[in-house]
Amino acid sequence: MQYINRLLFEEAIEESGEKVKLHGHYSGRAMFGERCLAVYGSITNLLAFHLYLGASLGDWRDLAEDVRIDQFGTDYIAYYPGWELAEDDD
């Protein structure tokens, strides 16, 4: 399991105009019931979210390699199998 700082993740949501919503326990395609961290919104807002998050993280290659995107009703969902939110940097 890999972790990302909760405050950093929530700050990226705020910076995207809060048009991206957190879905903390999403089970995506071929996950066989496993749950993971996810965010959903329009494709434009997800892009803004990821640009801010990437700039804040510095080295965000691991997260970028793991992200998957699917349609979610009229929006899209970006989910990160194997990732969870952490309360601090530990």
Jmol script that loads the backbone (N, CA, C; Angstrom):
load data "model"
ATOM      1  N   MET A   1       0.840  -1.179   0.000  1.00  0.00           N
ATOM      2  CA  MET A   1       0.000   0.000   0.000  1.00  0.00           C
ATOM      3  C   MET A   1       0.886   1.244   0.000  1.00  0.00           C
ATOM      4  N   GLN A   2       0.505   2.228  -0.805  1.00  0.00           N
ATOM      5  CA  GLN A   2       1.220   3.500  -0.833  1.00  0.00           C
ATOM      6  C   GLN A   2       0.296   4.580  -0.280  1.00  0.00           C
ATOM      7  N   TYR A   3       0.899   5.644   0.226  1.00  0.00           N
ATOM      8  CA  TYR A   3       0.118   6.685   0.886  1.00  0.00           C
ATOM      9  C   TYR A   3       0.428   8.058   0.315  1.00  0.00           C
ATOM     10  N   ILE A   4      -0.598   8.907   0.330  1.00  0.00           N
ATOM     11  CA  ILE A   4      -0.448  10.297  -0.055  1.00  0.00           C
ATOM     12  C   ILE A   4      -1.027  11.151   1.072  1.00  0.00           C
ATOM     13  N   ASN A   5      -0.393  12.265   1.338  1.00  0.00           N
ATOM     14  CA  ASN A   5      -0.793  13.132   2.432  1.00  0.00           C
ATOM     15  C   ASN A   5      -2.205  13.684   2.217  1.00  0.00           C
ATOM     16  N   ARG A   6      -3.075  13.500   3.199  1.00  0.00           N
ATOM     17  CA  ARG A   6      -4.470  13.925   3.104  1.00  0.00           C
ATOM     18  C   ARG A   6      -4.588  15.431   2.861  1.00  0.00           C
ATOM     19  N   LEU A   7      -3.815  16.231   3.615  1.00  0.00           N
ATOM     20  CA  LEU A   7      -3.910  17.687   3.479  1.00  0.00           C
ATOM     21  C   LEU A   7      -3.510  18.146   2.077  1.00  0.00           C
ATOM     22  N   LEU A   8      -2.474  17.557   1.522  1.00  0.00           N
ATOM     23  CA  LEU A   8      -2.027  17.886   0.178  1.00  0.00           C
ATOM     24  C   LEU A   8      -3.100  17.531  -0.850  1.00  0.00           C
ATOM     25  N   PHE A   9      -3.704  16.376  -0.682  1.00  0.00           N
ATOM     26  CA  PHE A   9      -4.755  15.909  -1.590  1.00  0.00           C
ATOM     27  C   PHE A   9      -5.962  16.836  -1.511  1.00  0.00           C
ATOM     28  N   GLU A  10      -6.371  17.210  -0.288  1.00  0.00           N
ATOM     29  CA  GLU A  10      -7.515  18.097  -0.107  1.00  0.00           C
ATOM     30  C   GLU A  10      -7.223  19.502  -0.624  1.00  0.00           C
ATOM     31  N   GLU A  11      -5.973  19.943  -0.500  1.00  0.00           N
ATOM     32  CA  GLU A  11      -5.582  21.248  -1.041  1.00  0.00           C
ATOM     33  C   GLU A  11      -5.700  21.251  -2.560  1.00  0.00           C
ATOM     34  N   ALA A  12      -5.335  20.158  -3.202  1.00  0.00           N
ATOM     35  CA  ALA A  12      -5.463  20.058  -4.662  1.00  0.00           C
ATOM     36  C   ALA A  12      -6.932  20.101  -5.071  1.00  0.00           C
ATOM     37  N   ILE A  13      -7.809  19.515  -4.261  1.00  0.00           N
ATOM     38  CA  ILE A  13      -9.250  19.579  -4.529  1.00  0.00           C
ATOM     39  C   ILE A  13      -9.715  21.036  -4.435  1.00  0.00           C
ATOM     40  N   GLU A  14      -9.290  21.743  -3.404  1.00  0.00           N
ATOM     41  CA  GLU A  14      -9.666  23.152  -3.232  1.00  0.00           C
ATOM     42  C   GLU A  14      -9.152  23.998  -4.395  1.00  0.00           C
ATOM     43  N   GLU A  15      -7.906  23.768  -4.803  1.00  0.00           N
ATOM     44  CA  GLU A  15      -7.316  24.549  -5.883  1.00  0.00           C
ATOM     45  C   GLU A  15      -7.991  24.285  -7.230  1.00  0.00           C
ATOM     46  N   SER A  16      -8.648  23.157  -7.375  1.00  0.00           N
ATOM     47  CA  SER A  16      -9.375  22.870  -8.619  1.00  0.00           C
ATOM     48  C   SER A  16     -10.774  23.476  -8.578  1.00  0.00           C
ATOM     49  N   GLY A  17     -11.022  24.360  -7.615  1.00  0.00           N
ATOM     50  CA  GLY A  17     -12.309  25.025  -7.495  1.00  0.00           C
ATOM     51  C   GLY A  17     -13.345  24.180  -6.786  1.00  0.00           C
ATOM     52  N   GLU A  18     -12.897  23.150  -6.092  1.00  0.00           N
ATOM     53  CA  GLU A  18     -13.766  22.200  -5.380  1.00  0.00           C
ATOM     54  C   GLU A  18     -14.804  21.583  -6.303  1.00  0.00           C
ATOM     55  N   LYS A  19     -14.454  21.512  -7.587  1.00  0.00           N
ATOM     56  CA  LYS A  19     -15.341  20.867  -8.558  1.00  0.00           C
ATOM     57  C   LYS A  19     -14.988  19.395  -8.725  1.00  0.00           C
ATOM     58  N   VAL A  20     -13.935  18.972  -8.048  1.00  0.00           N
ATOM     59  CA  VAL A  20     -13.539  17.570  -8.000  1.00  0.00           C
ATOM     60  C   VAL A  20     -13.919  17.068  -6.614  1.00  0.00           C
ATOM     61  N   LYS A  21     -14.536  15.918  -6.555  1.00  0.00           N
ATOM     62  CA  LYS A  21     -14.999  15.366  -5.275  1.00  0.00           C
ATOM     63  C   LYS A  21     -14.214  14.101  -4.930  1.00  0.00           C
ATOM     64  N   LEU A  22     -13.961  13.930  -3.655  1.00  0.00           N
ATOM     65  CA  LEU A  22     -13.244  12.754  -3.149  1.00  0.00           C
ATOM     66  C   LEU A  22     -14.198  11.577  -3.020  1.00  0.00           C
ATOM     67  N   HIS A  23     -13.755  10.431  -3.480  1.00  0.00           N
ATOM     68  CA  HIS A  23     -14.488   9.173  -3.301  1.00  0.00           C
ATOM     69  C   HIS A  23     -13.473   8.235  -2.646  1.00  0.00           C
ATOM     70  N   GLY A  24     -13.560   8.084  -1.344  1.00  0.00           N
ATOM     71  CA  GLY A  24     -12.513   7.420  -0.582  1.00  0.00           C
ATOM     72  C   GLY A  24     -12.402   5.916  -0.705  1.00  0.00           C
ATOM     73  N   HIS A  25     -13.457   5.261  -1.181  1.00  0.00           N
ATOM     74  CA  HIS A  25     -13.428   3.793  -1.201  1.00  0.00           C
ATOM     75  C   HIS A  25     -14.033   3.257  -2.490  1.00  0.00           C
ATOM     76  N   TYR A  26     -13.427   3.598  -3.602  1.00  0.00           N
ATOM     77  CA  TYR A  26     -13.935   3.202  -4.914  1.00  0.00           C
ATOM     78  C   TYR A  26     -13.379   1.833  -5.307  1.00  0.00           C
ATOM     79  N   SER A  27     -14.207   1.039  -5.955  1.00  0.00           N
ATOM     80  CA  SER A  27     -13.768  -0.253  -6.488  1.00  0.00           C
ATOM     81  C   SER A  27     -13.948  -0.210  -7.998  1.00  0.00           C
ATOM     82  N   GLY A  28     -12.838  -0.098  -8.709  1.00  0.00           N
ATOM     83  CA  GLY A  28     -12.875   0.064 -10.161  1.00  0.00           C
ATOM     84  C   GLY A  28     -12.821  -1.255 -10.911  1.00  0.00           C
ATOM     85  N   ARG A  29     -12.711  -1.113 -12.218  1.00  0.00           N
ATOM     86  CA  ARG A  29     -12.649  -2.283 -13.101  1.00  0.00           C
ATOM     87  C   ARG A  29     -11.494  -3.205 -12.731  1.00  0.00           C
ATOM     88  N   ALA A  30     -11.775  -4.484 -12.753  1.00  0.00           N
ATOM     89  CA  ALA A  30     -10.778  -5.535 -12.503  1.00  0.00           C
ATOM     90  C   ALA A  30     -10.102  -5.404 -11.140  1.00  0.00           C
ATOM     91  N   MET A  31     -10.792  -4.785 -10.172  1.00  0.00           N
ATOM     92  CA  MET A  31     -10.229  -4.661  -8.826  1.00  0.00           C
ATOM     93  C   MET A  31     -10.777  -5.745  -7.899  1.00  0.00           C
ATOM     94  N   PHE A  32     -11.765  -6.485  -8.368  1.00  0.00           N
ATOM     95  CA  PHE A  32     -12.295  -7.640  -7.646  1.00  0.00           C
ATOM     96  C   PHE A  32     -12.665  -7.332  -6.197  1.00  0.00           C
ATOM     97  N   GLY A  33     -13.360  -6.200  -6.011  1.00  0.00           N
ATOM     98  CA  GLY A  33     -13.827  -5.836  -4.684  1.00  0.00           C
ATOM     99  C   GLY A  33     -12.855  -5.033  -3.842  1.00  0.00           C
ATOM    100  N   GLU A  34     -11.603  -4.932  -4.271  1.00  0.00           N
ATOM    101  CA  GLU A  34     -10.639  -4.089  -3.556  1.00  0.00           C
ATOM    102  C   GLU A  34     -11.096  -2.642  -3.668  1.00  0.00           C
ATOM    103  N   ARG A  35     -10.803  -1.850  -2.673  1.00  0.00           N
ATOM    104  CA  ARG A  35     -11.206  -0.441  -2.662  1.00  0.00           C
ATOM    105  C   ARG A  35      -9.964   0.451  -2.654  1.00  0.00           C
ATOM    106  N   CYS A  36     -10.118   1.645  -3.211  1.00  0.00           N
ATOM    107  CA  CYS A  36      -8.981   2.567  -3.264  1.00  0.00           C
ATOM    108  C   CYS A  36      -9.452   4.016  -3.260  1.00  0.00           C
ATOM    109  N   LEU A  37      -8.506   4.909  -3.187  1.00  0.00           N
ATOM    110  CA  LEU A  37      -8.716   6.341  -3.243  1.00  0.00           C
ATOM    111  C   LEU A  37      -9.129   6.750  -4.652  1.00  0.00           C
ATOM    112  N   ALA A  38     -10.073   7.704  -4.749  1.00  0.00           N
ATOM    113  CA  ALA A  38     -10.511   8.179  -6.059  1.00  0.00           C
ATOM    114  C   ALA A  38     -11.044   9.603  -5.949  1.00  0.00           C
ATOM    115  N   VAL A  39     -11.041  10.306  -7.073  1.00  0.00           N
ATOM    116  CA  VAL A  39     -11.685  11.611  -7.198  1.00  0.00           C
ATOM    117  C   VAL A  39     -12.500  11.592  -8.485  1.00  0.00           C
ATOM    118  N   TYR A  40     -13.584  12.377  -8.492  1.00  0.00           N
ATOM    119  CA  TYR A  40     -14.396  12.426  -9.700  1.00  0.00           C
ATOM    120  C   TYR A  40     -14.843  13.853 -10.005  1.00  0.00           C
ATOM    121  N   GLY A  41     -15.116  14.091 -11.281  1.00  0.00           N
ATOM    122  CA  GLY A  41     -15.553  15.397 -11.771  1.00  0.00           C
ATOM    123  C   GLY A  41     -15.429  15.408 -13.287  1.00  0.00           C
ATOM    124  N   SER A  42     -15.544  16.592 -13.871  1.00  0.00           N
ATOM    125  CA  SER A  42     -15.385  16.692 -15.327  1.00  0.00           C
ATOM    126  C   SER A  42     -13.929  16.401 -15.685  1.00  0.00           C
ATOM    127  N   ILE A  43     -13.686  16.047 -16.920  1.00  0.00           N
ATOM    128  CA  ILE A  43     -12.323  15.738 -17.341  1.00  0.00           C
ATOM    129  C   ILE A  43     -11.428  16.973 -17.208  1.00  0.00           C
ATOM    130  N   THR A  44     -11.979  18.155 -17.459  1.00  0.00           N
ATOM    131  CA  THR A  44     -11.215  19.404 -17.326  1.00  0.00           C
ATOM    132  C   THR A  44     -10.831  19.648 -15.873  1.00  0.00           C
ATOM    133  N   ASN A  45     -11.764  19.445 -14.959  1.00  0.00           N
ATOM    134  CA  ASN A  45     -11.474  19.653 -13.540  1.00  0.00           C
ATOM    135  C   ASN A  45     -10.516  18.593 -13.005  1.00  0.00           C
ATOM    136  N   LEU A  46     -10.617  17.361 -13.500  1.00  0.00           N
ATOM    137  CA  LEU A  46      -9.655  16.332 -13.085  1.00  0.00           C
ATOM    138  C   LEU A  46      -8.249  16.693 -13.557  1.00  0.00           C
ATOM    139  N   LEU A  47      -8.153  17.258 -14.756  1.00  0.00           N
ATOM    140  CA  LEU A  47      -6.840  17.678 -15.256  1.00  0.00           C
ATOM    141  C   LEU A  47      -6.261  18.784 -14.369  1.00  0.00           C
ATOM    142  N   ALA A  48      -7.080  19.778 -14.026  1.00  0.00           N
ATOM    143  CA  ALA A  48      -6.613  20.860 -13.148  1.00  0.00           C
ATOM    144  C   ALA A  48      -6.170  20.304 -11.800  1.00  0.00           C
ATOM    145  N   PHE A  49      -6.931  19.370 -11.257  1.00  0.00           N
ATOM    146  CA  PHE A  49      -6.589  18.723  -9.990  1.00  0.00           C
ATOM    147  C   PHE A  49      -5.238  18.034 -10.084  1.00  0.00           C
ATOM    148  N   HIS A  50      -5.028  17.247 -11.138  1.00  0.00           N
ATOM    149  CA  HIS A  50      -3.783  16.485 -11.279  1.00  0.00           C
ATOM    150  C   HIS A  50      -2.581  17.393 -11.542  1.00  0.00           C
ATOM    151  N   LEU A  51      -2.785  18.485 -12.269  1.00  0.00           N
ATOM    152  CA  LEU A  51      -1.684  19.422 -12.493  1.00  0.00           C
ATOM    153  C   LEU A  51      -1.245  20.060 -11.180  1.00  0.00           C
ATOM    154  N   TYR A  52      -2.205  20.469 -10.366  1.00  0.00           N
ATOM    155  CA  TYR A  52      -1.861  21.066  -9.077  1.00  0.00           C
ATOM    156  C   TYR A  52      -1.213  20.030  -8.166  1.00  0.00           C
ATOM    157  N   LEU A  53      -1.785  18.844  -8.114  1.00  0.00           N
ATOM    158  CA  LEU A  53      -1.245  17.785  -7.254  1.00  0.00           C
ATOM    159  C   LEU A  53       0.177  17.431  -7.677  1.00  0.00           C
ATOM    160  N   GLY A  54       0.400  17.288  -8.974  1.00  0.00           N
ATOM    161  CA  GLY A  54       1.736  16.966  -9.471  1.00  0.00           C
ATOM    162  C   GLY A  54       2.759  18.029  -9.126  1.00  0.00           C
ATOM    163  N   ALA A  55       2.371  19.299  -9.265  1.00  0.00           N
ATOM    164  CA  ALA A  55       3.274  20.397  -8.929  1.00  0.00           C
ATOM    165  C   ALA A  55       3.584  20.412  -7.435  1.00  0.00           C
ATOM    166  N   SER A  56       2.606  20.049  -6.618  1.00  0.00           N
ATOM    167  CA  SER A  56       2.802  20.042  -5.160  1.00  0.00           C
ATOM    168  C   SER A  56       3.653  18.880  -4.695  1.00  0.00           C
ATOM    169  N   LEU A  57       3.517  17.749  -5.353  1.00  0.00           N
ATOM    170  CA  LEU A  57       4.258  16.552  -4.938  1.00  0.00           C
ATOM    171  C   LEU A  57       5.718  16.592  -5.362  1.00  0.00           C
ATOM    172  N   GLY A  58       6.013  17.273  -6.449  1.00  0.00           N
ATOM    173  CA  GLY A  58       7.376  17.229  -6.972  1.00  0.00           C
ATOM    174  C   GLY A  58       7.560  15.945  -7.768  1.00  0.00           C
ATOM    175  N   ASP A  59       7.908  14.866  -7.109  1.00  0.00           N
ATOM    176  CA  ASP A  59       8.064  13.574  -7.779  1.00  0.00           C
ATOM    177  C   ASP A  59       6.765  12.791  -7.620  1.00  0.00           C
ATOM    178  N   TRP A  60       5.957  12.796  -8.655  1.00  0.00           N
ATOM    179  CA  TRP A  60       4.656  12.153  -8.589  1.00  0.00           C
ATOM    180  C   TRP A  60       4.506  11.036  -9.624  1.00  0.00           C
ATOM    181  N   ARG A  61       5.647  10.529 -10.088  1.00  0.00           N
ATOM    182  CA  ARG A  61       5.614   9.489 -11.120  1.00  0.00           C
ATOM    183  C   ARG A  61       4.897   8.227 -10.668  1.00  0.00           C
ATOM    184  N   ASP A  62       5.104   7.794  -9.420  1.00  0.00           N
ATOM    185  CA  ASP A  62       4.437   6.575  -8.948  1.00  0.00           C
ATOM    186  C   ASP A  62       2.919   6.723  -8.999  1.00  0.00           C
ATOM    187  N   LEU A  63       2.429   7.868  -8.542  1.00  0.00           N
ATOM    188  CA  LEU A  63       0.993   8.117  -8.553  1.00  0.00           C
ATOM    189  C   LEU A  63       0.476   8.186  -9.991  1.00  0.00           C
ATOM    190  N   ALA A  64       1.210   8.874 -10.871  1.00  0.00           N
ATOM    191  CA  ALA A  64       0.801   9.006 -12.267  1.00  0.00           C
ATOM    192  C   ALA A  64       0.779   7.653 -12.980  1.00  0.00           C
ATOM    193  N   GLU A  65       1.694   6.768 -12.646  1.00  0.00           N
ATOM    194  CA  GLU A  65       1.724   5.445 -13.274  1.00  0.00           C
ATOM    195  C   GLU A  65       0.559   4.582 -12.832  1.00  0.00           C
ATOM    196  N   ASP A  66       0.038   4.824 -11.622  1.00  0.00           N
ATOM    197  CA  ASP A  66      -1.027   3.986 -11.069  1.00  0.00           C
ATOM    198  C   ASP A  66      -2.433   4.479 -11.366  1.00  0.00           C
ATOM    199  N   VAL A  67      -2.596   5.733 -11.781  1.00  0.00           N
ATOM    200  CA  VAL A  67      -3.939   6.287 -11.967  1.00  0.00           C
ATOM    201  C   VAL A  67      -4.661   5.586 -13.124  1.00  0.00           C
ATOM    202  N   ARG A  68      -5.946   5.362 -12.915  1.00  0.00           N
ATOM    203  CA  ARG A  68      -6.825   4.831 -13.954  1.00  0.00           C
ATOM    204  C   ARG A  68      -8.017   5.774 -14.050  1.00  0.00           C
ATOM    205  N   ILE A  69      -8.569   5.918 -15.242  1.00  0.00           N
ATOM    206  CA  ILE A  69      -9.703   6.820 -15.441  1.00  0.00           C
ATOM    207  C   ILE A  69     -10.823   6.075 -16.153  1.00  0.00           C
ATOM    208  N   ASP A  70     -12.041   6.232 -15.631  1.00  0.00           N
ATOM    209  CA  ASP A  70     -13.246   5.645 -16.219  1.00  0.00           C
ATOM    210  C   ASP A  70     -14.352   6.685 -16.227  1.00  0.00           C
ATOM    211  N   GLN A  71     -15.382   6.424 -17.012  1.00  0.00           N
ATOM    212  CA  GLN A  71     -16.564   7.260 -16.952  1.00  0.00           C
ATOM    213  C   GLN A  71     -17.301   6.967 -15.659  1.00  0.00           C
ATOM    214  N   PHE A  72     -17.946   7.995 -15.127  1.00  0.00           N
ATOM    215  CA  PHE A  72     -18.644   7.909 -13.841  1.00  0.00           C
ATOM    216  C   PHE A  72     -19.920   8.730 -14.001  1.00  0.00           C
ATOM    217  N   GLY A  73     -20.965   8.115 -14.548  1.00  0.00           N
ATOM    218  CA  GLY A  73     -22.176   8.865 -14.880  1.00  0.00           C
ATOM    219  C   GLY A  73     -21.852   9.828 -16.001  1.00  0.00           C
ATOM    220  N   THR A  74     -22.132  11.116 -15.790  1.00  0.00           N
ATOM    221  CA  THR A  74     -21.810  12.125 -16.811  1.00  0.00           C
ATOM    222  C   THR A  74     -20.414  12.695 -16.616  1.00  0.00           C
ATOM    223  N   ASP A  75     -19.728  12.288 -15.552  1.00  0.00           N
ATOM    224  CA  ASP A  75     -18.376  12.755 -15.247  1.00  0.00           C
ATOM    225  C   ASP A  75     -17.365  11.635 -15.484  1.00  0.00           C
ATOM    226  N   TYR A  76     -16.171  11.851 -14.963  1.00  0.00           N
ATOM    227  CA  TYR A  76     -15.105  10.851 -15.000  1.00  0.00           C
ATOM    228  C   TYR A  76     -14.594  10.633 -13.591  1.00  0.00           C
ATOM    229  N   ILE A  77     -14.024   9.468 -13.367  1.00  0.00           N
ATOM    230  CA  ILE A  77     -13.420   9.164 -12.072  1.00  0.00           C
ATOM    231  C   ILE A  77     -11.974   8.751 -12.299  1.00  0.00           C
ATOM    232  N   ALA A  78     -11.090   9.345 -11.509  1.00  0.00           N
ATOM    233  CA  ALA A  78      -9.676   8.962 -11.517  1.00  0.00           C
ATOM    234  C   ALA A  78      -9.440   8.198 -10.224  1.00  0.00           C
ATOM    235  N   TYR A  79      -8.979   6.966 -10.340  1.00  0.00           N
ATOM    236  CA  TYR A  79      -8.767   6.165  -9.136  1.00  0.00           C
ATOM    237  C   TYR A  79      -7.367   5.573  -9.129  1.00  0.00           C
ATOM    238  N   TYR A  80      -6.912   5.294  -7.907  1.00  0.00           N
ATOM    239  CA  TYR A  80      -5.514   4.948  -7.658  1.00  0.00           C
ATOM    240  C   TYR A  80      -5.432   3.634  -6.896  1.00  0.00           C
ATOM    241  N   PRO A  81      -5.475   2.511  -7.601  1.00  0.00           N
ATOM    242  CA  PRO A  81      -5.369   1.216  -6.906  1.00  0.00           C
ATOM    243  C   PRO A  81      -4.071   1.137  -6.101  1.00  0.00           C
ATOM    244  N   GLY A  82      -4.197   0.692  -4.862  1.00  0.00           N
ATOM    245  CA  GLY A  82      -3.032   0.544  -4.002  1.00  0.00           C
ATOM    246  C   GLY A  82      -2.670   1.798  -3.233  1.00  0.00           C
ATOM    247  N   TRP A  83      -3.467   2.867  -3.348  1.00  0.00           N
ATOM    248  CA  TRP A  83      -3.171   4.129  -2.669  1.00  0.00           C
ATOM    249  C   TRP A  83      -4.235   4.445  -1.634  1.00  0.00           C
ATOM    250  N   GLU A  84      -3.805   5.036  -0.523  1.00  0.00           N
ATOM    251  CA  GLU A  84      -4.697   5.502   0.524  1.00  0.00           C
ATOM    252  C   GLU A  84      -4.216   6.855   1.027  1.00  0.00           C
ATOM    253  N   LEU A  85      -5.105   7.572   1.693  1.00  0.00           N
ATOM    254  CA  LEU A  85      -4.728   8.855   2.291  1.00  0.00           C
ATOM    255  C   LEU A  85      -4.054   8.629   3.633  1.00  0.00           C
ATOM    256  N   ALA A  86      -3.020   9.396   3.903  1.00  0.00           N
ATOM    257  CA  ALA A  86      -2.333   9.370   5.188  1.00  0.00           C
ATOM    258  C   ALA A  86      -2.554  10.717   5.875  1.00  0.00           C
ATOM    259  N   GLU A  87      -2.577  10.713   7.187  1.00  0.00           N
ATOM    260  CA  GLU A  87      -2.812  11.938   7.940  1.00  0.00           C
ATOM    261  C   GLU A  87      -1.594  12.858   7.956  1.00  0.00           C
ATOM    262  N   ASP A  88      -0.398  12.293   7.775  1.00  0.00           N
ATOM    263  CA  ASP A  88       0.824  13.095   7.739  1.00  0.00           C
ATOM    264  C   ASP A  88       1.811  12.458   6.771  1.00  0.00           C
ATOM    265  N   ASP A  89       3.027  12.951   6.741  1.00  0.00           N
ATOM    266  CA  ASP A  89       4.035  12.466   5.782  1.00  0.00           C
ATOM    267  C   ASP A  89       4.709  11.159   6.175  1.00  0.00           C
ATOM    268  N   ASP A  90       4.351  10.598   7.299  1.00  0.00           N
ATOM    269  CA  ASP A  90       5.018   9.358   7.747  1.00  0.00           C
ATOM    270  C   ASP A  90       4.751   8.186   6.840  1.00  0.00           C
TER     271      ASP A  90
END
end "model"
wireframe off; spacefill off
backbone 0.3
color backbone group
